[in-house]
Amino acid sequence: MTTANKITILRILLIPFFVVEVLYYEKTGNEGQRIAALLMFAVAAICDGVDGYIARHYNQRSELGTILDPLADKLLLVSGVVLLSFDHGPSLGQFPVWFTGTIIGRDLVILIGMAVIHLTIGKVKVRPRIIGKIATVLQMIAILWILLKWDDAWLGRWILIWTLSAAICTGCSGLLYVWDGVRQLSAHPHSLASAPPRKPE
């Protein structure tokens, strides 16, 4: 249980509190609860970079960390995107359906692909790419932008820019993961077509 993993677990523990604060803000309109949700999400997003920095620079990479870190990212982002995809009326902004569909669709494809590779090969090699990290950062910014609740028309255009950029990067990273998965399957002996048995002469 390294320091990096403890920070990752803290990120996961913040997620249900973030969700509850957003739901209560929708019902009560109490600005304090919106600020609390905003701070919890911001802390969890910042800790994403902190635990990665600690793991790299202090040699704290571990098998547990390779599981917990992406899990924490997915739980935080999916919960935030799905929560802000519903119509909250005047309380909060709303993500378009295509944005939510892109993010959830990519994650489902990756999850199914990992399951297929695991059943076929037995070991899944995940190759992180910079475009995937950019997609994660853009998704976090888009969620924070809605929680900040800036009503200015010029500022409002930025949320469309962030969501569109995040969706493009998310889709591209998903295609690259699919490409890596196909290469892993193609390179494995189990994926080669076996020759039919020869008939005895």
Secondary structure by P-SEA (a helix, b strand, c coil): ccaaaaaaaaaaaaaaaaaaaaaaaaacccaaaaaaaaaaaaaaaaaaaaaaaaaacccccccccccaaaaaaaaaaaaaaaaacccccccbbbbcaaaaaaaaaaaaaaaaaaaaaaaaccbbbbbbcaaaaaaaaaaaaaaaaaaaccccaaaaaaaaaaaaaaaaaaaaaaaaaaaaaaaaaaacccccccccccccc
